[in-house]
Amino acid sequence: MDAVIKVSPEEFDKNLFDKIKLLLKNSSDSKIVIEISSKENIFEEPDSEYWSKINASIKELEEGKGIVFTMQELDEYLDKHFPR
């Protein structure tokens, strides 16, 4: 499973780490990447590369390869699939 979790600085806390740990509970070969960026940084890469990534992400979502969660939906997903 691939997941991209975008949060505001206010949401970045121990509670979020606990949720991520639940997602990783049964995944021994996972990799975690933390990227800190601001809206200004998004335009540092060439337009073609940016749009290529956007289009690839859209295609993956259309093929059912991704799941988009709000924080509330993430809580519900974790409660259902990873009981505490």
Buried (B, 14 or more C-beta within 10 A) or exposed (E): EEBEBEEEEEEEEEEBEEBBEBBBEEEEEEEEEEEEEEEEEEEEEEEEEEEEEEEEEEEEEEEEEBEEEEBEEBEEBBEEEBEE
